[in-house]
Amino acid sequence: MTTMKALTLFFISLIGSAYGQITLTDQHFSGANESFVISTTTDPLIDYNFTGANVAWDFTTLVATGQKGYITKPMTSAALYSQLLFGSFAPLAYKATYFASTTDLPLAQLTTALPVSIEDISLFTKKTATAINSVGYELLINGQGIAVKSDTIEKRYALPLNFGDTYNSRGYTALDMNPIYNAQWRQHRSRSRGVDGYGAITTPFGTFSALRIKHEITENDSIYLAIGGTTGFWLPLPIPVAYEYEWRAVEEKEPILVIKTSVTLGTETVT
């Protein structure tokens, strides 16, 4: 049985005027120096399974219970080492368009496994006409930033996006936390995505022609720890299979609505 306790995100948007199939290009995704206000809410009756062709999604009963900001920062404001890895002198595949704080990494598990404080994690994003890619991260540990390139670059979106499109991608990242702490972190991540619906989505902020994108995310992370000068060991981090359901429109460069879930013992629960 699906647990229907929902955490959703929806962006303040303008009202659309036509509700047919749309195509999303790189012009409909964030670049540098953009900011958004995200409203958060819970709704025990929200239905994230309803989708298909020419669908009318009605989320007008959502009531915001909180808000937070999201800012995409230009590479010129990144730390020096991050600029070397992802800035104008980086290899073409790693030249990031912007960076921003992310909650995609298992911060809670990382913080529990390490005797150091991880204050923030930033994701570096490269946007082109054909893809939105994740090229690396910066972790702020005990006030010091450590940046790392992804050895295998994950493609978050293949562009342009149309109803019926599907694609898969993988990402691999390995971070050595020395000299701050004698530890290493490895991330193996795979995503399968499908544009499984189109139609009109209505929230308290208006009605929009939208595509719905379903992401299935499988991640295997591990931490290498060496305590007290002894031989270290690899500690796996338990990360359940996750799904993200997002509705995107041409009026906004971030989703109109996002619902995130995870699967535990075969049960999908909104997280």
Secondary structure, 3 states (H helix, E strand, C coil): CCECCCEEEEECCCCCCCCCCCCECHHHCCCCCEEEEEEEEECCCCCCCCCCCCEEEECCCCCCCEEEEEEEECHHHCCHHHHHHHCCCCCHHHCCCEEEECCCCCHHHHHHHCCCCEEEEEEEEEECCCEEEEEEEEEEECCEEEEEEEEEEEEEEECCECCCCEEEEEEEEEEECCCCCCEEEEEEEEEEEEEEEEEEEEECCEEEEEEEEEEEEEEEEEEEECCCCCCCEEEEECCCCEEEEEEECCCCCCCCEEEEEEEECCEEEEC
